[in-house]
Amino acid sequence: METIEKKLQTKTMQNFLQAILALKNEKEALAFLRDVLTVEELMDASRRWQVAQMLSQDKTFREIEEKTNMSSATISRINYWLHHGMGGYQLMLKRFS
């Protein structure tokens, strides 16, 4: 069975990640991501990051649900990836702490 990590190792993904890494500032990042994602996808991604930050601050699911309007199922999934994912959330949380 192919792992998620293996599935993501494509030339297309590499090219996309290189484009992200070439962004120079917040304005460029927003412009690029807005063109790539719908407004709703972009807002959802930003709320997922907010949830990860709140989880790392030991906020309760209820507090997070009320503040972000994310479902408990989504919060649970983010919590799972926060602790059992590829380490992306943990990396960024360390950089922003």
Biopython code that builds the backbone (N, CA, C, O; Angstrom):
import numpy as np
from Bio.PDB.StructureBuilder import StructureBuilder

atoms = [
    (1, "MET", "N", (0.839, -1.183, 0.000)),
    (1, "MET", "CA", (0.000, 0.000, 0.000)),
    (1, "MET", "C", (0.889, 1.254, 0.000)),
    (1, "MET", "O", (1.833, 1.356, 0.783)),
    (2, "GLU", "N", (0.578, 2.185, -0.873)),
    (2, "GLU", "CA", (1.359, 3.400, -1.012)),
    (2, "GLU", "C", (1.004, 4.386, 0.103)),
    (2, "GLU", "O", (-0.173, 4.617, 0.381)),
    (3, "THR", "N", (2.018, 4.962, 0.735)),
    (3, "THR", "CA", (1.782, 5.926, 1.807)),
    (3, "THR", "C", (1.409, 7.283, 1.227)),
    (3, "THR", "O", (1.658, 7.570, 0.056)),
    (4, "ILE", "N", (0.807, 8.107, 2.072)),
    (4, "ILE", "CA", (0.455, 9.467, 1.654)),
    (4, "ILE", "C", (1.713, 10.229, 1.252)),
    (4, "ILE", "O", (1.719, 10.943, 0.250)),
    (5, "GLU", "N", (2.778, 10.073, 2.038)),
    (5, "GLU", "CA", (4.028, 10.760, 1.736)),
    (5, "GLU", "C", (4.523, 10.394, 0.337)),
    (5, "GLU", "O", (4.964, 11.259, -0.419)),
    (6, "LYS", "N", (4.446, 9.114, 0.003)),
    (6, "LYS", "CA", (4.885, 8.649, -1.317)),
    (6, "LYS", "C", (3.992, 9.230, -2.417)),
    (6, "LYS", "O", (4.489, 9.643, -3.465)),
    (7, "LYS", "N", (2.676, 9.262, -2.182)),
    (7, "LYS", "CA", (1.745, 9.816, -3.167)),
    (7, "LYS", "C", (2.043, 11.282, -3.460)),
    (7, "LYS", "O", (1.833, 11.757, -4.577)),
    (8, "LEU", "N", (2.540, 12.004, -2.434)),
    (8, "LEU", "CA", (2.797, 13.433, -2.592)),
    (8, "LEU", "C", (4.136, 13.724, -3.248)),
    (8, "LEU", "O", (4.425, 14.877, -3.567)),
    (9, "GLN", "N", (4.951, 12.712, -3.453)),
    (9, "GLN", "CA", (6.268, 12.899, -4.062)),
    (9, "GLN", "C", (6.168, 12.808, -5.581)),
    (9, "GLN", "O", (6.583, 11.826, -6.196)),
    (10, "THR", "N", (5.610, 13.849, -6.159)),
    (10, "THR", "CA", (5.477, 13.916, -7.607)),
    (10, "THR", "C", (6.162, 15.187, -8.114)),
    (10, "THR", "O", (6.413, 16.115, -7.346)),
    (11, "LYS", "N", (6.453, 15.217, -9.390)),
    (11, "LYS", "CA", (7.041, 16.427, -9.980)),
    (11, "LYS", "C", (6.069, 17.596, -9.880)),
    (11, "LYS", "O", (6.485, 18.736, -9.674)),
    (12, "THR", "N", (4.787, 17.318, -10.026)),
    (12, "THR", "CA", (3.783, 18.375, -9.923)),
    (12, "THR", "C", (3.776, 18.977, -8.532)),
    (12, "THR", "O", (3.728, 20.197, -8.381)),
    (13, "MET", "N", (3.826, 18.121, -7.506)),
    (13, "MET", "CA", (3.849, 18.620, -6.131)),
    (13, "MET", "C", (5.145, 19.375, -5.868)),
    (13, "MET", "O", (5.128, 20.435, -5.242)),
    (14, "GLN", "N", (6.255, 18.847, -6.335)),
    (14, "GLN", "CA", (7.543, 19.511, -6.145)),
    (14, "GLN", "C", (7.517, 20.905, -6.772)),
    (14, "GLN", "O", (7.998, 21.868, -6.175)),
    (15, "ASN", "N", (6.961, 21.005, -7.965)),
    (15, "ASN", "CA", (6.851, 22.287, -8.653)),
    (15, "ASN", "C", (5.977, 23.257, -7.854)),
    (15, "ASN", "O", (6.309, 24.436, -7.727)),
    (16, "PHE", "N", (4.869, 22.764, -7.322)),
    (16, "PHE", "CA", (3.963, 23.593, -6.512)),
    (16, "PHE", "C", (4.666, 24.089, -5.248)),
    (16, "PHE", "O", (4.562, 25.264, -4.895)),
    (17, "LEU", "N", (5.386, 23.184, -4.566)),
    (17, "LEU", "CA", (6.097, 23.573, -3.347)),
    (17, "LEU", "C", (7.192, 24.590, -3.649)),
    (17, "LEU", "O", (7.418, 25.507, -2.859)),
    (18, "GLN", "N", (7.868, 24.441, -4.771)),
    (18, "GLN", "CA", (8.883, 25.419, -5.165)),
    (18, "GLN", "C", (8.256, 26.791, -5.397)),
    (18, "GLN", "O", (8.847, 27.816, -5.058)),
    (19, "ALA", "N", (7.064, 26.804, -5.973)),
    (19, "ALA", "CA", (6.358, 28.080, -6.174)),
    (19, "ALA", "C", (6.050, 28.731, -4.831)),
    (19, "ALA", "O", (6.223, 29.939, -4.670)),
    (20, "ILE", "N", (5.599, 27.944, -3.880)),
    (20, "ILE", "CA", (5.305, 28.480, -2.539)),
    (20, "ILE", "C", (6.578, 29.020, -1.897)),
    (20, "ILE", "O", (6.574, 30.109, -1.322)),
    (21, "LEU", "N", (7.665, 28.262, -1.995)),
    (21, "LEU", "CA", (8.924, 28.694, -1.393)),
    (21, "LEU", "C", (9.487, 29.963, -2.050)),
    (21, "LEU", "O", (10.286, 30.668, -1.433)),
    (22, "ALA", "N", (9.089, 30.260, -3.275)),
    (22, "ALA", "CA", (9.570, 31.448, -3.980)),
    (22, "ALA", "C", (8.819, 32.714, -3.574)),
    (22, "ALA", "O", (9.241, 33.818, -3.919)),
    (23, "LEU", "N", (7.714, 32.568, -2.848)),
    (23, "LEU", "CA", (6.943, 33.740, -2.416)),
    (23, "LEU", "C", (7.784, 34.561, -1.443)),
    (23, "LEU", "O", (8.446, 34.012, -0.562)),
    (24, "LYS", "N", (7.749, 35.893, -1.615)),
    (24, "LYS", "CA", (8.642, 36.752, -0.841)),
    (24, "LYS", "C", (8.007, 37.391, 0.393)),
    (24, "LYS", "O", (8.714, 37.770, 1.326)),
    (25, "ASN", "N", (6.691, 37.512, 0.405)),
    (25, "ASN", "CA", (6.057, 38.186, 1.538)),
    (25, "ASN", "C", (4.586, 37.780, 1.640)),
    (25, "ASN", "O", (4.073, 37.027, 0.812)),
    (26, "GLU", "N", (3.931, 38.290, 2.662)),
    (26, "GLU", "CA", (2.530, 37.953, 2.921)),
    (26, "GLU", "C", (1.614, 38.350, 1.757)),
    (26, "GLU", "O", (0.685, 37.617, 1.417)),
    (27, "LYS", "N", (1.873, 39.495, 1.159)),
    (27, "LYS", "CA", (1.051, 39.967, 0.038)),
    (27, "LYS", "C", (1.149, 39.007, -1.143)),
    (27, "LYS", "O", (0.134, 38.662, -1.749)),
    (28, "GLU", "N", (2.368, 38.573, -1.474)),
    (28, "GLU", "CA", (2.551, 37.614, -2.562)),
    (28, "GLU", "C", (1.903, 36.279, -2.218)),
    (28, "GLU", "O", (1.270, 35.649, -3.066)),
    (29, "ALA", "N", (2.066, 35.852, -0.968)),
    (29, "ALA", "CA", (1.482, 34.577, -0.545)),
    (29, "ALA", "C", (-0.028, 34.605, -0.679)),
    (29, "ALA", "O", (-0.626, 33.659, -1.191)),
    (30, "LEU", "N", (-0.646, 35.679, -0.224)),
    (30, "LEU", "CA", (-2.101, 35.777, -0.318)),
    (30, "LEU", "C", (-2.556, 35.802, -1.774)),
    (30, "LEU", "O", (-3.531, 35.138, -2.127)),
    (31, "ALA", "N", (-1.866, 36.555, -2.617)),
    (31, "ALA", "CA", (-2.245, 36.639, -4.027)),
    (31, "ALA", "C", (-2.150, 35.271, -4.704)),
    (31, "ALA", "O", (-3.061, 34.864, -5.425)),
    (32, "PHE", "N", (-1.040, 34.565, -4.468)),
    (32, "PHE", "CA", (-0.864, 33.248, -5.083)),
    (32, "PHE", "C", (-1.883, 32.249, -4.552)),
    (32, "PHE", "O", (-2.558, 31.569, -5.324)),
    (33, "LEU", "N", (-1.988, 32.166, -3.228)),
    (33, "LEU", "CA", (-2.912, 31.183, -2.644)),
    (33, "LEU", "C", (-4.354, 31.485, -3.009)),
    (33, "LEU", "O", (-5.140, 30.555, -3.189)),
    (34, "ARG", "N", (-4.731, 32.759, -3.125)),
    (34, "ARG", "CA", (-6.098, 33.098, -3.521)),
    (34, "ARG", "C", (-6.377, 32.667, -4.959)),
    (34, "ARG", "O", (-7.499, 32.282, -5.285)),
    (35, "ASP", "N", (-5.376, 32.730, -5.803)),
    (35, "ASP", "CA", (-5.567, 32.278, -7.183)),
    (35, "ASP", "C", (-5.629, 30.754, -7.268)),
    (35, "ASP", "O", (-6.323, 30.209, -8.127)),
    (36, "VAL", "N", (-4.911, 30.066, -6.388)),
    (36, "VAL", "CA", (-4.877, 28.605, -6.396)),
    (36, "VAL", "C", (-6.099, 28.005, -5.699)),
    (36, "VAL", "O", (-6.632, 26.983, -6.132)),
    (37, "LEU", "N", (-6.536, 28.649, -4.619)),
    (37, "LEU", "CA", (-7.637, 28.124, -3.806)),
    (37, "LEU", "C", (-8.853, 29.031, -3.900)),
    (37, "LEU", "O", (-8.737, 30.219, -4.200)),
    (38, "THR", "N", (-10.015, 28.457, -3.639)),
    (38, "THR", "CA", (-11.209, 29.289, -3.526)),
    (38, "THR", "C", (-11.125, 30.063, -2.215)),
    (38, "THR", "O", (-10.337, 29.718, -1.335)),
    (39, "VAL", "N", (-11.932, 31.101, -2.088)),
    (39, "VAL", "CA", (-11.961, 31.864, -0.843)),
    (39, "VAL", "C", (-12.315, 30.940, 0.323)),
    (39, "VAL", "O", (-11.718, 31.039, 1.394)),
    (40, "GLU", "N", (-13.274, 30.051, 0.122)),
    (40, "GLU", "CA", (-13.689, 29.141, 1.196)),
    (40, "GLU", "C", (-12.565, 28.173, 1.576)),
    (40, "GLU", "O", (-12.355, 27.908, 2.760)),
    (41, "GLU", "N", (-11.846, 27.649, 0.594)),
    (41, "GLU", "CA", (-10.714, 26.760, 0.893)),
    (41, "GLU", "C", (-9.622, 27.500, 1.667)),
    (41, "GLU", "O", (-9.040, 26.959, 2.607)),
    (42, "LEU", "N", (-9.358, 28.720, 1.267)),
    (42, "LEU", "CA", (-8.354, 29.531, 1.946)),
    (42, "LEU", "C", (-8.774, 29.836, 3.377)),
    (42, "LEU", "O", (-7.959, 29.744, 4.295)),
    (43, "MET", "N", (-10.026, 30.196, 3.574)),
    (43, "MET", "CA", (-10.538, 30.474, 4.919)),
    (43, "MET", "C", (-10.516, 29.205, 5.767)),
    (43, "MET", "O", (-10.181, 29.253, 6.951)),
    (44, "ASP", "N", (-10.867, 28.086, 5.172)),
    (44, "ASP", "CA", (-10.856, 26.811, 5.891)),
    (44, "ASP", "C", (-9.437, 26.454, 6.329)),
    (44, "ASP", "O", (-9.229, 26.013, 7.459)),
    (45, "ALA", "N", (-8.474, 26.641, 5.450)),
    (45, "ALA", "CA", (-7.073, 26.346, 5.795)),
    (45, "ALA", "C", (-6.600, 27.249, 6.926)),
    (45, "ALA", "O", (-5.896, 26.792, 7.826)),
    (46, "SER", "N", (-6.976, 28.521, 6.894)),
    (46, "SER", "CA", (-6.550, 29.436, 7.957)),
    (46, "SER", "C", (-7.206, 29.064, 9.285)),
    (46, "SER", "O", (-6.585, 29.197, 10.340)),
    (47, "ARG", "N", (-8.458, 28.598, 9.243)),
    (47, "ARG", "CA", (-9.129, 28.151, 10.475)),
    (47, "ARG", "C", (-8.489, 26.865, 11.001)),
    (47, "ARG", "O", (-8.388, 26.682, 12.214)),
    (48, "ARG", "N", (-8.059, 25.983, 10.118)),
    (48, "ARG", "CA", (-7.368, 24.757, 10.558)),
    (48, "ARG", "C", (-6.078, 25.116, 11.294)),
    (48, "ARG", "O", (-5.759, 24.506, 12.315)),
    (49, "TRP", "N", (-5.339, 26.094, 10.789)),
    (49, "TRP", "CA", (-4.121, 26.538, 11.453)),
    (49, "TRP", "C", (-4.471, 27.146, 12.823)),
    (49, "TRP", "O", (-3.775, 26.906, 13.810)),
    (50, "GLN", "N", (-5.543, 27.925, 12.868)),
    (50, "GLN", "CA", (-5.997, 28.505, 14.138)),
    (50, "GLN", "C", (-6.342, 27.402, 15.137)),
    (50, "GLN", "O", (-5.996, 27.498, 16.315)),
    (51, "VAL", "N", (-7.020, 26.362, 14.672)),
    (51, "VAL", "CA", (-7.373, 25.233, 15.540)),
    (51, "VAL", "C", (-6.105, 24.566, 16.076)),
    (51, "VAL", "O", (-6.020, 24.275, 17.269)),
    (52, "ALA", "N", (-5.133, 24.326, 15.220)),
    (52, "ALA", "CA", (-3.874, 23.704, 15.659)),
    (52, "ALA", "C", (-3.197, 24.557, 16.723)),
    (52, "ALA", "O", (-2.690, 24.028, 17.712)),
    (53, "GLN", "N", (-3.186, 25.866, 16.529)),
    (53, "GLN", "CA", (-2.597, 26.758, 17.523)),
    (53, "GLN", "C", (-3.343, 26.675, 18.851)),
    (53, "GLN", "O", (-2.725, 26.626, 19.914)),
    (54, "MET", "N", (-4.665, 26.659, 18.786)),
    (54, "MET", "CA", (-5.473, 26.598, 20.006)),
    (54, "MET", "C", (-5.290, 25.256, 20.714)),
    (54, "MET", "O", (-5.228, 25.203, 21.943)),
    (55, "LEU", "N", (-5.204, 24.178, 19.943)),
    (55, "LEU", "CA", (-4.957, 22.858, 20.542)),
    (55, "LEU", "C", (-3.612, 22.842, 21.261)),
    (55, "LEU", "O", (-3.484, 22.262, 22.339)),
    (56, "SER", "N", (-2.622, 23.476, 20.666)),
    (56, "SER", "CA", (-1.302, 23.510, 21.289)),
    (56, "SER", "C", (-1.295, 24.351, 22.563)),
    (56, "SER", "O", (-0.390, 24.231, 23.389)),
    (57, "GLN", "N", (-2.305, 25.200, 22.715)),
    (57, "GLN", "CA", (-2.449, 26.023, 23.923)),
    (57, "GLN", "C", (-3.387, 25.352, 24.929)),
    (57, "GLN", "O", (-3.810, 25.968, 25.908)),
    (58, "ASP", "N", (-3.704, 24.083, 24.673)),
    (58, "ASP", "CA", (-4.563, 23.279, 25.551)),
    (58, "ASP", "C", (-5.979, 23.828, 25.698)),
    (58, "ASP", "O", (-6.608, 23.655, 26.742)),
    (59, "LYS", "N", (-6.477, 24.485, 24.660)),
    (59, "LYS", "CA", (-7.872, 24.915, 24.661)),
    (59, "LYS", "C", (-8.748, 23.683, 24.486)),
    (59, "LYS", "O", (-8.339, 22.714, 23.846)),
    (60, "THR", "N", (-9.942, 23.717, 25.046)),
    (60, "THR", "CA", (-10.860, 22.585, 24.916)),
    (60, "THR", "C", (-11.494, 22.584, 23.525)),
    (60, "THR", "O", (-11.547, 23.609, 22.845)),
    (61, "PHE", "N", (-11.971, 21.412, 23.125)),
    (61, "PHE", "CA", (-12.664, 21.310, 21.844)),
    (61, "PHE", "C", (-13.832, 22.289, 21.817)),
    (61, "PHE", "O", (-14.084, 22.932, 20.798)),
    (62, "ARG", "N", (-14.537, 22.400, 22.925)),
    (62, "ARG", "CA", (-15.704, 23.298, 22.997)),
    (62, "ARG", "C", (-15.286, 24.756, 22.768)),
    (62, "ARG", "O", (-15.939, 25.480, 22.015)),
    (63, "GLU", "N", (-14.205, 25.180, 23.415)),
    (63, "GLU", "CA", (-13.708, 26.547, 23.222)),
    (63, "GLU", "C", (-13.332, 26.779, 21.760)),
    (63, "GLU", "O", (-13.643, 27.816, 21.175)),
    (64, "ILE", "N", (-12.663, 25.796, 21.194)),
    (64, "ILE", "CA", (-12.214, 25.916, 19.803)),
    (64, "ILE", "C", (-13.408, 25.955, 18.855)),
    (64, "ILE", "O", (-13.453, 26.753, 17.920)),
    (65, "GLU", "N", (-14.370, 25.081, 19.116)),
    (65, "GLU", "CA", (-15.577, 25.032, 18.289)),
    (65, "GLU", "C", (-16.299, 26.384, 18.301)),
    (65, "GLU", "O", (-16.722, 26.876, 17.254)),
    (66, "GLU", "N", (-16.436, 26.974, 19.480)),
    (66, "GLU", "CA", (-17.124, 28.260, 19.607)),
    (66, "GLU", "C", (-16.365, 29.379, 18.906)),
    (66, "GLU", "O", (-16.979, 30.236, 18.271)),
    (67, "LYS", "N", (-15.048, 29.383, 19.010)),
    (67, "LYS", "CA", (-14.235, 30.466, 18.433)),
    (67, "LYS", "C", (-14.089, 30.343, 16.917)),
    (67, "LYS", "O", (-14.072, 31.352, 16.213)),
    (68, "THR", "N", (-13.981, 29.107, 16.408)),
    (68, "THR", "CA", (-13.655, 28.912, 14.992)),
    (68, "THR", "C", (-14.837, 28.476, 14.122)),
    (68, "THR", "O", (-14.766, 28.548, 12.895)),
    (69, "ASN", "N", (-15.912, 28.030, 14.752)),
    (69, "ASN", "CA", (-17.058, 27.465, 14.027)),
    (69, "ASN", "C", (-16.700, 26.184, 13.276)),
    (69, "ASN", "O", (-17.399, 25.789, 12.342)),
    (70, "MET", "N", (-15.604, 25.537, 13.689)),
    (70, "MET", "CA", (-15.233, 24.251, 13.103)),
    (70, "MET", "C", (-15.955, 23.162, 13.883)),
    (70, "MET", "O", (-16.191, 23.304, 15.083)),
    (71, "SER", "N", (-16.305, 22.074, 13.202)),
    (71, "SER", "CA", (-17.005, 20.974, 13.859)),
    (71, "SER", "C", (-16.046, 20.210, 14.761)),
    (71, "SER", "O", (-14.830, 20.255, 14.577)),
    (72, "SER", "N", (-16.605, 19.517, 15.726)),
    (72, "SER", "CA", (-15.768, 18.716, 16.622)),
    (72, "SER", "C", (-15.054, 17.610, 15.837)),
    (72, "SER", "O", (-13.944, 17.217, 16.196)),
    (73, "ALA", "N", (-15.680, 17.110, 14.776)),
    (73, "ALA", "CA", (-15.032, 16.085, 13.938)),
    (73, "ALA", "C", (-13.791, 16.662, 13.257)),
    (73, "ALA", "O", (-12.756, 15.998, 13.198)),
    (74, "THR", "N", (-13.883, 17.872, 12.750)),
    (74, "THR", "CA", (-12.738, 18.509, 12.102)),
    (74, "THR", "C", (-11.647, 18.804, 13.126)),
    (74, "THR", "O", (-10.465, 18.585, 12.861)),
    (75, "ILE", "N", (-12.043, 19.298, 14.288)),
    (75, "ILE", "CA", (-11.074, 19.580, 15.352)),
    (75, "ILE", "C", (-10.363, 18.293, 15.752)),
    (75, "ILE", "O", (-9.153, 18.288, 15.978)),
    (76, "SER", "N", (-11.111, 17.217, 15.836)),
    (76, "SER", "CA", (-10.534, 15.919, 16.182)),
    (76, "SER", "C", (-9.520, 15.471, 15.134)),
    (76, "SER", "O", (-8.454, 14.962, 15.481)),
    (77, "ARG", "N", (-9.844, 15.657, 13.854)),
    (77, "ARG", "CA", (-8.913, 15.290, 12.779)),
    (77, "ARG", "C", (-7.640, 16.129, 12.849)),
    (77, "ARG", "O", (-6.536, 15.612, 12.677)),
    (78, "ILE", "N", (-7.802, 17.425, 13.103)),
    (78, "ILE", "CA", (-6.633, 18.300, 13.215)),
    (78, "ILE", "C", (-5.791, 17.874, 14.412)),
    (78, "ILE", "O", (-4.562, 17.845, 14.335)),
    (79, "ASN", "N", (-6.450, 17.546, 15.509)),
    (79, "ASN", "CA", (-5.747, 17.077, 16.705)),
    (79, "ASN", "C", (-4.960, 15.800, 16.394)),
    (79, "ASN", "O", (-3.828, 15.638, 16.851)),
    (80, "TYR", "N", (-5.559, 14.901, 15.622)),
    (80, "TYR", "CA", (-4.867, 13.670, 15.234)),
    (80, "TYR", "C", (-3.610, 14.003, 14.438)),
    (80, "TYR", "O", (-2.531, 13.498, 14.749)),
    (81, "TRP", "N", (-3.737, 14.852, 13.410)),
    (81, "TRP", "CA", (-2.589, 15.189, 12.566)),
    (81, "TRP", "C", (-1.563, 16.010, 13.326)),
    (81, "TRP", "O", (-0.372, 15.951, 13.019)),
    (82, "LEU", "N", (-2.009, 16.775, 14.314)),
    (82, "LEU", "CA", (-1.086, 17.527, 15.158)),
    (82, "LEU", "C", (-0.136, 16.582, 15.890)),
    (82, "LEU", "O", (1.041, 16.891, 16.075)),
    (83, "HIS", "N", (-0.656, 15.438, 16.299)),
    (83, "HIS", "CA", (0.132, 14.491, 17.084)),
    (83, "HIS", "C", (0.670, 13.303, 16.283)),
    (83, "HIS", "O", (1.646, 12.678, 16.699)),
    (84, "HIS", "N", (0.053, 12.982, 15.146)),
    (84, "HIS", "CA", (0.447, 11.781, 14.397)),
    (84, "HIS", "C", (0.684, 12.045, 12.909)),
    (84, "HIS", "O", (0.766, 11.108, 12.116)),
    (85, "GLY", "N", (0.794, 13.315, 12.533)),
    (85, "GLY", "CA", (0.977, 13.652, 11.126)),
    (85, "GLY", "C", (2.439, 13.630, 10.722)),
    (85, "GLY", "O", (3.248, 12.919, 11.319)),
    (86, "MET", "N", (2.768, 14.401, 9.718)),
    (86, "MET", "CA", (4.131, 14.446, 9.192)),
    (86, "MET", "C", (5.005, 15.440, 9.951)),
    (86, "MET", "O", (6.181, 15.600, 9.623)),
    (87, "GLY", "N", (4.452, 16.106, 10.956)),
    (87, "GLY", "CA", (5.224, 17.046, 11.763)),
    (87, "GLY", "C", (5.150, 18.492, 11.310)),
    (87, "GLY", "O", (5.821, 19.358, 11.872)),
    (88, "GLY", "N", (4.344, 18.754, 10.308)),
    (88, "GLY", "CA", (4.220, 20.121, 9.788)),
    (88, "GLY", "C", (3.629, 21.100, 10.791)),
    (88, "GLY", "O", (4.136, 22.209, 10.958)),
    (89, "TYR", "N", (2.559, 20.690, 11.454)),
    (89, "TYR", "CA", (1.974, 21.563, 12.476)),
    (89, "TYR", "C", (2.993, 21.820, 13.582)),
    (89, "TYR", "O", (3.183, 22.962, 13.999)),
    (90, "GLN", "N", (3.644, 20.766, 14.057)),
    (90, "GLN", "CA", (4.607, 20.910, 15.153)),
    (90, "GLN", "C", (5.759, 21.847, 14.754)),
    (90, "GLN", "O", (6.186, 22.688, 15.546)),
    (91, "LEU", "N", (6.248, 21.694, 13.536)),
    (91, "LEU", "CA", (7.331, 22.541, 13.048)),
    (91, "LEU", "C", (6.935, 24.012, 13.095)),
    (91, "LEU", "O", (7.681, 24.852, 13.599)),
    (92, "MET", "N", (5.757, 24.312, 12.565)),
    (92, "MET", "CA", (5.332, 25.709, 12.505)),
    (92, "MET", "C", (4.977, 26.250, 13.876)),
    (92, "MET", "O", (5.210, 27.426, 14.155)),
    (93, "LEU", "N", (4.418, 25.415, 14.732)),
    (93, "LEU", "CA", (4.115, 25.864, 16.092)),
    (93, "LEU", "C", (5.406, 26.231, 16.828)),
    (93, "LEU", "O", (5.437, 27.211, 17.572)),
    (94, "LYS", "N", (6.452, 25.461, 16.626)),
    (94, "LYS", "CA", (7.744, 25.772, 17.256)),
    (94, "LYS", "C", (8.308, 27.076, 16.713)),
    (94, "LYS", "O", (8.865, 27.877, 17.464)),
    (95, "ARG", "N", (8.165, 27.288, 15.412)),
    (95, "ARG", "CA", (8.698, 28.512, 14.806)),
    (95, "ARG", "C", (7.949, 29.754, 15.274)),
    (95, "ARG", "O", (8.518, 30.845, 15.322)),
    (96, "PHE", "N", (6.681, 29.591, 15.616)),
    (96, "PHE", "CA", (5.884, 30.750, 16.025)),
    (96, "PHE", "C", (5.737, 30.875, 17.531)),
    (96, "PHE", "O", (4.964, 31.705, 18.008)),
    (97, "SER", "N", (6.472, 30.058, 18.292)),
    (97, "SER", "CA", (6.338, 30.153, 19.757)),
    (97, "SER", "C", (7.403, 31.054, 20.336)),
    (97, "SER", "O", (7.450, 31.254, 21.550)),
]
sb = StructureBuilder()
sb.init_structure("model")
sb.init_model(0)
sb.init_chain("A")
sb.init_seg("    ")
for serial, (resi, resn, name, xyz) in enumerate(atoms, 1):
    if name == "N":
        sb.init_residue(resn, " ", resi, " ")
    sb.init_atom(name, np.array(xyz, "f"), 0.0, 1.0, " ", f" {name:<3s}", serial, name[0])
structure = sb.get_structure()
